[in-house]
Amino acid sequence: MKEIQQSLLHYINTINQWRKKRVSNTTFLIIAAAVVGILAGTASSLLKELTHTVANFVQNDLHWKYKYYVYFLFPLIGIFLTVLYVRTFIRRSKFQHGISPILYNISHNSSKLDFHNIYTQIIASSLTVGFGGSSGLEAPAVASGTAIGSNIGRFFGLNYKETTLLLACGAAAGISGAFNSPVTGMIFAIEVILPEFTIPSVIPLLIASAIGSVISQFIYSEPLFVLITNREWSVKAFWYFVLLGIIVGGYSVYFSRLSFFLSGVFKKIKNHYTRVWIGGITLGIMIALFPLLYGEGYITIQKLLDGNYQYLLANSFFIKYQNVAFMLVIFGVLSVVGKSLACIITIESGGNGGMFGPSVVVGGLLGFVVSFGVNQTGLAHLNVTNFMIAGMAASVAGVMHAPLTGIFLAAEITGGYSLMIPLMIVSAISYFINKGTLKYSIYTKGLAEKGNLLSQDHSILRRIKLKYLIEKDFVVLHPDDVLKNRSADIIGTTRNVFPVVGKEGELTGVLYSDQLMELLISNNIEDKLRLIKDVAEPASKTVDLNTPVFDVMQIMDSQDTRILPVVDSNNLYIGFVSKSGIFSKYRQLLTRQEGYMQ
């Protein structure tokens, strides 16, 4: 086995050496981005195809006269199969869902994502959503795409910045393939995934996103929504769009807080299968009351966009009220709350999916409730379709803190480019409200609370290993040394700090050159004959090899020093780490990071 691994590593190294000699870095990254786009677009398409195949089997091909009496159990079955699959086949590493783990791995794990995410995200989410779980496929598509980009970068031995770029290309292609929206895919990668953005990264992102969309159309050509074109908006509706932005922004705050609250509730349930039963049964009851909560929810949005408002109550216990306008508004409000709860319960009880799609659905429903409700009052006659499209944009902008993603997503998936100004207004307002209230998005709040949301400086420092910064060219003094006998060593060194090390190699203290020189030039002969242990001072603070470099910098600042001794777990002296050494390594990484595409 070891021989096979060594042979494989040698083969990979040979390919990389040939690539570095024959292909420029810029050209290679563009080629790699295209490959990532092909694979991520394929993965996204397979995800949709597999999910809808499972859903079609459950809803149409499975013939059993009692099927509809236990219809509400299907989400429970889907979540159970998802948990069973994960716990059976994914044992070596932790299975994680959503965008947050991707952001964590970018900043803490050098953009390394486990290979199994390429296929496990597809299988798990298709089981969850195919059986009616009320979550979205977009986050799994992103997770699969980012894993593809990450592993291709690692295969070719790319550095952190280049690997992160390919990871972002996978995210762009995943969104592009899921929504058939290449511009949105690129903007999503810039707004949400990339820790920092540079102009040269646009070309690989564009290529990956465009190819992902093309591949998706080849494999799964069914559009998310039937395009709605030539939808002009009236300036008279301006203040109603402002009102919509405020309402959606406020609701996005509630949605985010509800998500973290329920996440905490489910985490208290330690047994995985207990979570499945509680979440699955609760979800089934909700779907029995509100059938539109079943699955992604895009079918309901399409019906409402088409003007079939009665569909909101179709197949429900309240179908007899579907011609009562007031009941449609009430049911719409309840559906908004229900969709939010159903999505979170699906994910937290063990299902796999994301909140991207549900946020689109919730935004569309809020747009319907506001516009249709206003129309019933007679105060104005608003275009319901326009407000639904605007609601989608505002919801994504608020929940994800990604206003540009919301704007272009709503425009691309519905063809509502003529609504660009209303989309900009509602997205800006919703983003402002959520950002001003919560500061962090639904993806970053959990990371921030655990101290895992890093700035660019912090992210770079996290990648520096302390063992590579240790300086050892110091004159080592021993406790029983006579000061006069070591005068030549003390005067001859360029260092101004001296470690005092015992017989076993343990660090017993430190001395500085100004202290020693004061004793050496003293007129009192007894000062020159003093033992080192009599004048040495204990180190005020030490660090070990496992101390993060960012923490080392904080210790230096708190101690008002530019150098610290480094010891091992047994307090044995290793060397020193200096602030100048850290800055030098930081500048090297920053220069490499900024110049990767030049």
N, C-alpha and C positions, 0 to 999 in steps of 0.2 A: 504493500500500500504506500509506504514511504517513497519507494522508487517511482511509483506512478505520480505522486505529488511532486517530487523533485523534477521529474521529466516534464510535467505540465508547467511548473514554474519556469523551467528553462525555456520552454517553447514560448511562453508568454513574454519572457524577457527578450527573447530573440525578435519577436514581432515588434515590441516597443522600441528596441534599438534601431530596427530598420525604419520604423515609422518616424522616429526623431531625425534620422539622417535624410530621408527622402521627402517628407511632407512637412511644410511649415506649420507652426502651431495654430495659426489663424485658420488655415485651410482644413486642418484636421478637426478642429472644433466644429466647423460648419458641417463637415461630413458626418461627424459623430452626432450632431444635433439632428441631422436628417434621419439617421438610423434610429435614434431615440424617438423621433416623431412617428416613424413607421411602426415601431414596436408598441409604443404607448397608444397610438391610434388604434392599432389592432386589439390591444388589451381592452381599451374602452369599448370598442364595438362588440367584442366577445362578451363583455360584461352585460351590455344591454341585451344582446341576443340570448344569452343564457338565462338572464332574469326573466325576460318575457316568455321564453320557452317554458320555464318552470311555472310562471303565472298562468300561461295558456293551458298547461296540463291540469293545474289545480282547478281552474275556473271552467274549462270547456271539455277537456278530454277525459277527466275523471268522472265516470258515470256511476252514480250511486244515489238511489232515490232519497236517502236521508242526508245527502251532502249539505244542503242548504240549512238544515237544522243545526249542523255543527260548524257552519261556516266561520263563526267567530273563533273557532279553535285553530284555524289555519295559521294565524300569526304565532300562536304558542308553539305549534309544530315547527315552524320555520326557525324561530329563535332557539328551540331545543336542538334542532339539527345543526345549527350554526355553532352552538357551544360544544356539542358533541364532537363535531369535526375539528374545532380548534384544540380542544383538550386531548383529542386522540392523535392528531397528526402534527401538532406544533408543540413540541416539548422542549426543544433545546433553547428556544428564545421566547420572549414574551410577545404575545399577539396584541397589537395596539391598533385602534381605529381612529379615524379623524385626521385633521390637519395638525393638531398640536404636537403629536409625536414627531412629525416631520420637522417642524420648527425646532424642537428640542435636539434632534440629531444633527441638524445643521450647525447649531451653536456649541453642542457639547460632544459630539461624536464624529467630528470632521466630515459631516454629510454622508456617513456610512449607514445604509439601510439594509436590513437582512434580505437575502435573495428571495426567501419564501413569500415576501409581500407581493411579488410580481403576480403570483397565481392564487395565493390564499385570500387576498382581498377580493378577487373576482368570485371565487367559490363561495366564500362566507356571505358576502353581500347578496349574491344571487339567491341563496337560500332564504335569507332574511326578508328581502323585498319581494322575491317571487312568491312567497307564501303570504304576503300581505303586510309585512312589517312596514310601519309608517315612517320610513327614512329615505334618504336620497342615495343615488348611485354615484354622484359626482365626487364625493370625498374618497370612496374606494377607488374610483378611476384615477384620481390624483395620486393616491397612495401607491397604486400599481405603477403608474408612470414615473413617479419619483424614484421608486426602487429600481426601475429599468435604467434611468439616467445615472443613479448612484453606482450601480454595479458595473455599468459600462465604463464609467470614469475610473473605478478601482481596477478593472481588468487591464486598462491601458496605462495604469500607473500615473494618472493625472494628479496634479496637486489639489489642494482644498478648494481653491477658487474655481478651477476648471470643473472639478467634480460637482460643485454646487451649481454651476451654470447648467450642466447637463441634467442635474436633478430638477432644476427649474424648468428646463425644456420638457422633461417628462410630465411635469405638472401642467404646463401650457397645452401639451398635446392631449393630456387626459381630459381637461376641461373642453378643449376644442372638439374632441371626439364625442364627448358626452352631450354637448349642447349644439354641435355643429356651428360653433362660433369662434373662429380663429383669432379675431381681434381680442375678444374677451379672454381667451386662453392666455395670450401673451400678457395682457394687462394684469390678470390674476397672478401670474407668476411674479410680476414686478411688484405689485402692491402687497401681496401676502407672503410669498415664498422667499424671495431674494432678500438677504439681510441688508445689502446695499446694491444700488443700481448704477451701472455705467453704460454709456452710449454704445460701446462696441458689443455689448451683450444683446442688443436688440435683434441683430441679424440672426444669430442662432435660435433665439426665441421665436422669431417670425417664421423661420423655416420649419422648425419642429411643430409649431401650432398649425401652420397651413397644411403640412403633410398629414398631421393627425386628423384634420378635418376631411381631407380627401380620402384617406384610408377608411374613415368612418362611413363616408357616403358609399364607398364601394361595398363594404360588408353589411352595413345596416343603414339603409337609405331612408327609413321612415323618419320624417322630421318630428321634432319635439312638439311644435305647434304649427298649424297651418299659417303661412305668412299672411300678415294683415298689413296691406299697403295703403298708401294715400289717405292716411288718417290725419287730417289737419286738426289743429287745436285752436280753440277760440281764446282770445286775450281776456274775454269776460270771465273765463274760468280760472284766471290766474290765482285769485285768492283762495279758491277751493283746492288748487294744487298745493298752495302753502299749507292749508289746513290738513291735507292728506299727509304732507311731509311731517308735520308736527305729530299727528296721530300715529303714523308708522314709526317715527323716531321714538315716541314714548313707549309704543308696544315692543320695539326691539330691546329696550332696556328691561322691560318685564320678561321678555323671552330669555335674555341672557341670565338674569337673576334666577329665573325658574330653572334653567338648565343646571346651574351650579348648586341650587338647593336640592333638586332631585338627585343629582349626582352624589351628593353627600349622604342622602337617605339610603340610596342603593348600596353605597360602599359599606354601610354598617351591616349589611346582610352578607356574611362571610361565605356561606355556602352558595356556589355558583348555580346549582339547580333550583335552589329556593328562590333565587332572583328570577330564574326563568319562569317558574310557576306564578309568582306574584306579578311580574311584569306581563307575561303572556296572557294570563286570565284578565287582568285589568285592561289590557289593550283589546282583547276580544270583546269585552263588554262595551267598550267605547265604540268599536267598529260596528257592533250590533245596533247601537243608537245612532251613530253617524257613519253610514257606509262610505262616505267620501273620504274617510280617514284611511281606508284600505289602500295599501301600496303607496306609490309616490304622490299621487293626487293630481297629476298633470291632466288626466282625462277630464276631471271636473273643471279645471281652469279653461281647457279648450272649449268645453260646452258653454261656459259663461262668456268667453270671448266671442263665440258664435251668436250670442244673444238668447241662448236657451237657458233662461234663469230658473225655470222650473226644475231643471235637472238637479239643482242643489238639494232637493228633498226626494229625489228618485230613490226607490228601493228602501226607503226608511219607514219607520213607524208613523211618520208625520206626513206621508205622501198626500193625504187628503187636503192638506193645507198648501199645496204647491202653487195654487192660483191666488193665494192671499199674499199681497205684496209685503205687508207688515211682517208676516211670518218668515218670508224669505230673508228679510233684514236680520231678524232675531236669530234665525238658523245660521245665517252667515257669521254673525258674531260668535255664536257657540262653536261653529266649525273652526274659526280662527284659534280660539282657546284650545279646542280639542286637538287640532293638528299639532300645536306646540307641545302639548302634553304627550300625545301619542308618539311623536318623534323622539322625544327625550326618553320616554319609557322604553321604547324599542331598543335604543342604543344602550342605555344603562342596565337593562335586564340581561344583556348578553348578545343582542343582535349586532350585526355589522352594517354600518351605513353612515351617512353624514347629515349635517344640518343645512348644507348648501341648498339642495333641492327643496326641502320643507320651507326654508326662508323665502324662496321664490313663490311657493304656493300660498303661504301666509300673506305675503305682500299683495298677491293678486286678489285674494279674498278680501283683504282690507280695502283695496281699491274699489272692489265691487260694493262692499257695504257702504262706504262713504258716498259714492256717486249714486248708486241706486236709492239709498236712503234720502239723499238731498232731492232727488227727482220726485220722490213720493210726497215731499212737503210742498212742492210747487214753487219753491224759492228760485229754482233754476232748472234748466234741462241740460244735464251733463252727459258727455259721451262716456258711457260705462267702460267700453273697451279701452279708451285712452287712460282712464284712471286705474284700471287694472294693470296695464303695462307700467304706468308710473309707480304703482304700489310695489311691483316686483323690484324695480330699481331701488326704491327707497329702503325696502326691507334688507336687501343684500348690502347696501351701503351702511346701514346702521348696525346690523348684526355682525358683519365681518370687518367693519371699518375699512371698506374698500369701495369708495364712491364711484371711481371710474369703472371698476368691474361691474357694478350695478347698472350704470348708465349704458354701457355697450352691450351687456348681456341682454337687457330688456329690449334694446333696439335690434340686436341681431336675431334673437329667437322669435321675434314677432314681426320683424320688418318695419318697426315703428320709428324709422329714422327721422320722420318729420316731427316727431315729438321730442326732439333733442333738448329743447329749452325747458319744457316741463320736467323731463327726466333729470336735468341738471339741478333744477330748483328743489325737487323733492329729495333727491339724493344728498344734496348739500345740507339741507335742513335736518334730515334724519341722521346723517353722520355727525353733525354738530351736536345734536341732542345726546346721542349715545356716547360719543367721545367725551363730551363735557360732563356727563353723569358717571360713566364707568371707567373712563380713561383707557381701559384695555378692551380688546375685542373678545368675542366668545372663544377664539382660538388661543389668545395670549394671556387671558386673565389667570388661568390655572398655573401657567408657567411663571407669571410675575409673582403670584402669591408664594410660590416655592423658591423664589430667587433664581429661577432658571431662564428668565427672559433677559438676554444679554445685549448690551450696546455693542457697536462695532469694536471699540477698544477692548471691552471685556471679552468679546468673542475671540479676538486675536490673541490676547493674553492666555486664554484658556487652552490654546493650541500649543503653547510653549511649555516644554517639559523642564522642570527645575534641574534635573540631572545634567542637562546640556549647558547650564549656565554657571556651574560651580567653578570657582577660581581657587587654585591650590598653590600659587606661587607666593606663599607667605612664610615668613620666618617663624618657626614653631619654637616656643619657649616651654620649659618644663618647670614644675613647681620648685625643685631644689636647685635650679640654676642660680649662680651668683651673678648679679647684674653686671658687675665689672667684666666678668669673663665672657659675656655675650655682647659686649659693647660694639665690637667690630661688625657683628651680624646686624645689630640694631641700626647702626649708622649707615651700613652699606646697602640696605634695602630701600626700595622706592615706595614701599607700602607703609602706611601709617597706623596699621592695626596689627596686633600680634596675638595669636591664639595661645593659650596656656593649656598644655595637654599633659595628662598624667601618664604613668607607666603603662596602663592598660589601654591607652589611646583615648580616654574619656576627656571631654572638654571641661576644664575646671574654672576657666575664667578668660578674660581678655584684657589686653593692655593697649594703650595708645601711645604713639611716639612722643607726644608732648609731655606725657607723664614720665616716660623713661628718660628723655633728654634732660628734663629738669633735675632728675636725680644724678645723672651722669656728669653734669657740669657743676654739680654742687661742690662747695668748698669743704663740706663735711665728708670725711673719708668713709664714715659709717653708712652714708646713703649709697655709696658705690658698692658696698659690700653686702647690701641687703639681698635677701632671697626673693625670687620672683613670686613665690606664694604669699609673701608678706605684703606685696604691693598690688597684686592682681585683684581685679574685681569680677564678681560673677557676671556672666552675660545676662543683660536685662531681658533679652528675648532670643530664642533660637527657632529655627525652622528645620523640618526634615524633608526627605525626598518626596514625600507624598503631599506636601503643602502646595496648593495651587498657586501659580505665579501671581494671579490677581490678588490672592490673600496676602502674599509676600509684600506686594506693593502697599496694601492697606496697613500692614504691620509697620513697614518702614515709615509711612506717613504718621502713624500714631506715635511712634517712638522718636520721630524727628531724626532719623538716621538714613544714611545712604548705603549701608552695608550690614549684613546679618550673617552670623555663623550658621553653618549647616551641619546637622548631626544625624545619626541614624536612630533607630528605635531604642538603642541602648545608650544613647548620649555619647557615642563615639564620634570624635571629630572627623569631618569629611573635608570641609573647606569653607569658603564664603560665597555669598551671592551678593552682587552689587546692583544698585539701581541703574548705573550706567550700562552694565551688561544686559540688563533687561531691556532698556531703551534701545540698545544696539540691535538686539534680536527682534524687537518689535518693529523697528524701522525696516529691517530686512524682509520680514513677512509682509509688511504694508506695501513696500515697493514691489515685491513679487505679486501681490494681490492686485495692485493697480495697473501693473504692466503686463498682465497675462495675455491680453489680446492685442498688444501694440506691435 
